[in-house]
Amino acid sequence: MKEIDIDEVRANLFSLVDQAVRGESFLITRDGKPVVKIEAVAGAISRSLPRLGFMAGQFTFPEDFDEIDEQIEKLFYGEK
C-alpha cells in the first residue's frame, strides 16, 4: 500500500481523494510512521467511463471538415 507523508497530503488533497474514490487506498505518515489509512467508503468507488477517448469510433468527420468555405471566408474577410 502506498505511503504518503502528511505534508504531501496537504499539498495534493483533492487528487488523493480522487485516487481513493477510484479504489487506490493509501496510508498517511507522520515522521515516517503510519497514522491514518485512507480508503473509499463502500459503494463510492467510481465505475464511470474514462473521459479520454470514451467516444472513440462513435462518429466520423467528413474528409473536407477543415477546408475553408469560400462563401464564409468572404463574409469574414470581404472580397479579395
C-alpha positions as a LaTeX table, in Angstrom:
\begin{tabular}{lrrr}
\hline
Residue & $x$ (\AA) & $y$ (\AA) & $z$ (\AA) \\
\hline
Met1 & 0.00 & 0.00 & 0.00 \\
Lys2 & 1.28 & 3.47 & $-0.89$ \\
Glu3 & 2.51 & 5.63 & 1.98 \\
Ile4 & 2.28 & 9.42 & 1.71 \\
Asp5 & 3.76 & 11.99 & 4.10 \\
Ile6 & 1.25 & 14.34 & 5.68 \\
Asp7 & 2.92 & 17.39 & 4.06 \\
Glu8 & 2.34 & 15.89 & 0.61 \\
Val9 & $-1.29$ & 15.19 & 1.56 \\
Arg10 & $-1.77$ & 18.85 & 2.43 \\
Ala11 & $-0.47$ & 19.88 & $-0.98$ \\
Asn12 & $-2.38$ & 17.26 & $-3.02$ \\
Leu13 & $-5.55$ & 16.53 & $-1.06$ \\
Phe14 & $-8.05$ & 16.71 & $-3.93$ \\
Ser15 & $-6.09$ & 14.41 & $-6.25$ \\
Leu16 & $-5.52$ & 11.94 & $-3.40$ \\
Val17 & $-9.25$ & 11.86 & $-2.63$ \\
Asp18 & $-9.91$ & 11.14 & $-6.33$ \\
Gln19 & $-7.40$ & 8.28 & $-6.18$ \\
Ala20 & $-9.12$ & 6.84 & $-3.12$ \\
Val21 & $-12.53$ & 7.03 & $-4.83$ \\
Arg22 & $-11.01$ & 5.05 & $-7.74$ \\
Gly23 & $-10.14$ & 2.31 & $-5.23$ \\
Glu24 & $-6.49$ & 3.20 & $-4.54$ \\
Ser25 & $-6.23$ & 3.28 & $-0.74$ \\
Phe26 & $-3.11$ & 4.70 & 0.96 \\
Leu27 & $-1.53$ & 5.41 & 4.32 \\
Ile28 & $-0.76$ & 8.89 & 5.63 \\
Thr29 & 2.50 & 9.00 & 7.53 \\
Arg30 & 3.99 & 11.47 & 10.00 \\
Asp31 & 7.73 & 11.31 & 10.65 \\
Gly32 & 7.82 & 8.06 & 8.67 \\
Lys33 & 5.21 & 6.31 & 10.83 \\
Pro34 & 1.74 & 5.37 & 9.50 \\
Val35 & $-1.01$ & 7.29 & 11.30 \\
Val36 & $-4.10$ & 7.14 & 9.07 \\
Lys37 & $-5.40$ & 4.76 & 6.40 \\
Ile38 & $-7.47$ & 6.35 & 3.62 \\
Glu39 & $-9.87$ & 4.26 & 1.55 \\
Ala40 & $-13.16$ & 4.85 & $-0.23$ \\
Val41 & $-16.44$ & 4.25 & 1.53 \\
Ala42 & $-18.13$ & 1.07 & 0.24 \\
Gly43 & $-20.14$ & 1.90 & $-2.86$ \\
Ala44 & $-18.29$ & 5.16 & $-3.53$ \\
Ile45 & $-15.73$ & 3.63 & $-5.87$ \\
Ser46 & $-16.16$ & 5.27 & $-9.24$ \\
Arg47 & $-17.08$ & 2.93 & $-12.08$ \\
Ser48 & $-17.57$ & 5.71 & $-14.65$ \\
Leu49 & $-16.24$ & 5.64 & $-18.17$ \\
Pro50 & $-12.79$ & 7.08 & $-18.70$ \\
Arg51 & $-13.09$ & 10.61 & $-20.09$ \\
Leu52 & $-10.31$ & 10.48 & $-22.67$ \\
Gly53 & $-11.37$ & 8.58 & $-25.78$ \\
Phe54 & $-14.66$ & 7.30 & $-24.38$ \\
Met55 & $-16.47$ & 8.08 & $-27.66$ \\
Ala56 & $-13.77$ & 6.66 & $-29.96$ \\
Gly57 & $-15.33$ & 5.16 & $-33.08$ \\
Gln58 & $-18.80$ & 6.55 & $-32.34$ \\
Phe59 & $-18.77$ & 9.15 & $-35.13$ \\
Thr60 & $-16.66$ & 10.32 & $-38.05$ \\
Phe61 & $-15.73$ & 13.65 & $-39.60$ \\
Pro62 & $-16.05$ & 14.28 & $-43.34$ \\
Glu63 & $-12.81$ & 14.46 & $-45.32$ \\
Asp64 & $-13.30$ & 18.16 & $-46.06$ \\
Phe65 & $-14.03$ & 19.09 & $-42.42$ \\
Asp66 & $-11.15$ & 21.56 & $-42.10$ \\
Glu67 & $-11.35$ & 23.10 & $-45.59$ \\
Ile68 & $-12.28$ & 26.77 & $-45.78$ \\
Asp69 & $-15.67$ & 27.54 & $-47.33$ \\
Glu70 & $-15.23$ & 30.41 & $-49.80$ \\
Gln71 & $-18.62$ & 31.94 & $-49.03$ \\
Ile72 & $-17.95$ & 32.06 & $-45.29$ \\
Glu73 & $-14.45$ & 33.40 & $-45.88$ \\
Lys74 & $-15.93$ & 36.26 & $-47.92$ \\
Leu75 & $-18.32$ & 37.08 & $-45.07$ \\
Phe76 & $-15.42$ & 37.35 & $-42.60$ \\
Tyr77 & $-12.72$ & 38.94 & $-44.75$ \\
Gly78 & $-14.63$ & 40.53 & $-47.64$ \\
Glu79 & $-13.79$ & 40.25 & $-51.32$ \\
Lys80 & $-10.15$ & 39.68 & $-52.27$ \\
\hline
\end{tabular}
